[in-house]
Amino acid sequence: MNVLPLSEKDKERFNVINKENIDFIRSRYNKVNRWVIADMVRRSAYRYPDKPALIFNDITLTYSQLEAECNRFANALLDLGIQKYDRVAVLAHNTIHHVISWLGTAKAGGIYLAINYLLRGKDISYCINHSESKIFIVEDALYDLVRDVLDDMPSVKTFIWSNQGKGEPAPAGFKGFDAWYREYPAEEPDVELHIEDPVQMTYTSGTETLPKGVILTNQSLLAEYTGCIIDGEYTPDDVNLNALPIFHCAQRDVFLNPCLMIGATNVLLLQADPKQIMEHVEKFGVTMFFAPPTVWIGLLRHPDFDRHDLSSITKGYYGASIMPVEVLKELQQRMPSCKRFYNYYGQTELSPYHTILKPEFQISKAGSAGQGGINMETRIEDDNHEPILSPGVPGEICGRGPHAMLLYFKDADKTEATLAHGWFHSGDIGVLDEDNYVTVVDRKKDMVKTGGENVPSREVEEVIYKDPRVSEVAVVGLPHKKWVEGVTAIIVPKAGQTIKEEEIINLCKENLAGFKVPKGVIFMDQLPKTPSGKILKRDLRQLYKDFYSK
């Protein structure tokens, strides 16, 4: 870059401040002052060249090695003809190939798209075709999900095979990942990148509607990483276990990437198996661990929980849903070395971190989602988009700040509706307390409307968790002839425990207004969940839609 000397006309640009001149100067000296995802690992390698950045099975990459591998991948993409903002889709577990694909795509100027591996067939081809992805990287262990729809992806020019799931050879029509990219140089590619550039695309989980393609920029992500590092108190000495899927923004953008940014060590676990989680904590001295409440509960209920040394964990994080108070107390009792718990709350559209409840308030503000992060503002709005300032009055949780998305791809109307009036509208219902701490009451579309009254399912769930025999509970509204929707509790008992319906009903009667008491109780062995641990209430509503008609 900068081969041609400045002309006299170009020199004149330094004398007048306007957009055209500033754009010229920024482009000319782009690498000097830029702040983009592509530079993140290189800067950590400058500080910690020989420190482990990624550990996966028997593979360890130092920061200098990870930087080299990401550069090779980026150069390989450019040789395939990838252009700025082209989408590169990845269907993979938590592997080194997945991380290299993400960071290498950023270095090449493309947009990385991680595919939810709970989807299959046409649902995956929808994401590929809607995003117009040019490159599709498929892990061998997940090949069966797309085997029958590969011919239905006309935008894809190159299919690449990752063998880090099962170690199987590439089928016809695929380039083998390692053989393909490792022949390229480890020097950083010469690509002009800007903080405003879109760099990541994530499809919302689609628990209520068709997934929406959320476009995030370097700015939104780096601001979010910085907020996580400061508010979550990450340090270069941390060892972070990535057990939840990194295709999901919570594990990837709240933990994996901020830890890479600060120079901490990341351990990758293929899947969130409780036994393997505990073994990896012991083996690698994991200091920080994130999981939604459902996974923390799974660990507590595992028969080997007290047989493993988990004392290296000093910081515990949760999100996706509010931690039941009784579960939090049990974690604090059985993991005394983990003295600091943090609750993150947010949405894909906010990169995704919005608010945090810090350790010192876990008891006094139990159940709260906390306050807006260091780079974010938060407020509660009424239906007229006016702020609600009175404590305890429910309204929609809204936020604004540099974490916010750029747009929903190919959906101007939803982008406008979501970002209108100067705030991001979450679709969640919340209330403020007297200290401006937010408590999430419910999803706007998930409120149980029974007999003309609104019942926050979260409130009913918290009461049911008071029964020590309850492992998990989800409260939903099911079709009811009399009440339109009947408040229904779907419960997973702890192993070896028996619970009767009338016991749950009586517990709720003692603690709730009459209209909030469940009309029925259902018992299950396990609740359906997304890989990030969110309970799929839509699936429960569908499964039990005829419950009250029997």
C-alpha positions, 0 to 999 in steps of 0.5 A: 500500500501507499506506493504512489507518492502524494500528489499536490492535489492530495496534499491539499486534502490535509488542509480541509476537513470534510468527508471526502478528504477524511475518507481519503486519509483514512484509506491511505493510512488504514493500517496505522490506526484501524481497529478491526477484528482482523488485528485482534489476535496479532495484537495478543501475539505481540504481547504473548507470542508463546502463550496458548491461545486455543486448546482443542483435544491434543492440539494447542495453538499459541497466539503466534501460531493462531495468527499465522493460521488465520492469515493462511486461511484469509489468503486461501479465501482471497485466492478463491476470489472472495470479495469484500463482504462476501459471506462465508458460512460455517457448520461446525462444533467448537473446533480449531477449524471453526475459530480459524474460519471466523478470524480468517474470514475477518482478515479477508474482508468477508462476513462470517456466518455460523450455522446453528447445528440444531437446524437441518436440511431446508432450514440450513439451506434457507440460511445459506440462500438467504445470506447468499453465502459464497463459501460453505465449510461443513464439519464431517460430524454434521454432514448428514444435516446437509447431505440432501440439500447441497444441490439447493444452494446455488450461491455457494461456489466452494464447499470445504470439508472440516474433519475435526469432528470425526476425522473422516475424509472429504467426499466428492465436491469438497476441498479438504480444509487442511490440505487446502489452506495450509499451502498459503503464506502466513503473512497478513493479507493486504486488505483494506478494512474499516471499523464500520465494515460488517464482519459477522452475520448471525441468524436469530434462533427463530424460537418464535418466527423465521430466523432473521439475519443480524449484521454486526460490524467491527465496531459493534463487536469490539465495543462489546468485547471491551465491555465484557472484559471490563464488566466481566473482569477478564484477565490475561491469566484466565483460562476460559472453557468454551463448552456451549456452542460457539456458533451461538453469539453468547459463547463466541462473542461474550467469552471466546473472542474477548478472551482472545482479545485480552490474551487469555487461554481458550479451551474448546469442548466439542459439546457441553457434556457435564462429565467432560466439562468437569474433566476439562476444568480439572485438566486445564485449571479452568478459571472462568466458566459460562453456562445457562442455568439449565447447564449449571443445573445439569452439573449440580445434578450429575452424580460425579459433581462432588468427585471432581476438583472444580476449585480452579473456577473463581468466576462463574457466568450465566445468561440466556435466562434468569438463574433460579435463586435456589439454584444460585444459592446451591452453586455458591454452597457447593462451589465455595472457590467460585466467589464471583457470579455474573449474570449477562443479559442481551440479544443477538442484535446487541452483539449480544451483551446488554446488561450485567448483574455483578457479583456483589448484587447477586443476593441483594438483587437476586433475579435481576439482569442488572444495569446496562454495560459500560458502553450501553444505555438501558430503559423501559418503554411503554407502548408509546415509546415513552420511558417508564421511570416508575419502579415496578411498572412493566414495559419493553426493555430497550437499549442503545450504544455501539453494540447495536446491530447494523441491520437485518439483512433483506428486511428493512421493515423489521430493521426499522421497527426494531431500531425506531425512535432511537433505541433497540427494542428487545421484545422483552418485558421488564421492570426497573427497581428503585435503583434502576436495575432491570428485571426481565419479566418475560418475552413480549410474545411469551406472556401467558394471557389467561382470562384477560390477565397477563401472567409472567411465566418467570414469576410462576417458575420462581415459585415452583423452584422453591420445591427442592425436588424440582430440577427444571420448570417451564411455564407456558400458556396452552389453549383452554376453552374457559381461560383462552390460555391456561397457565401450565407448569412443565416440570423435570423432577430431580433424579429419584424424586417424585412430585405430585401435581397437587403439591405444585398447585398448593405451593403456587396457591400459597405464593401467587395470586389465584389467576397466576396458579397453574391450571395443570402440571406436566412432568417430563424427563427433559425439556427441549432446548437450543444449544445455548440452553434456552428452553424451547417453549414454542416446542412445548406449546406445540407438543401439548397444544391439546392438553386441556381438550382431553 
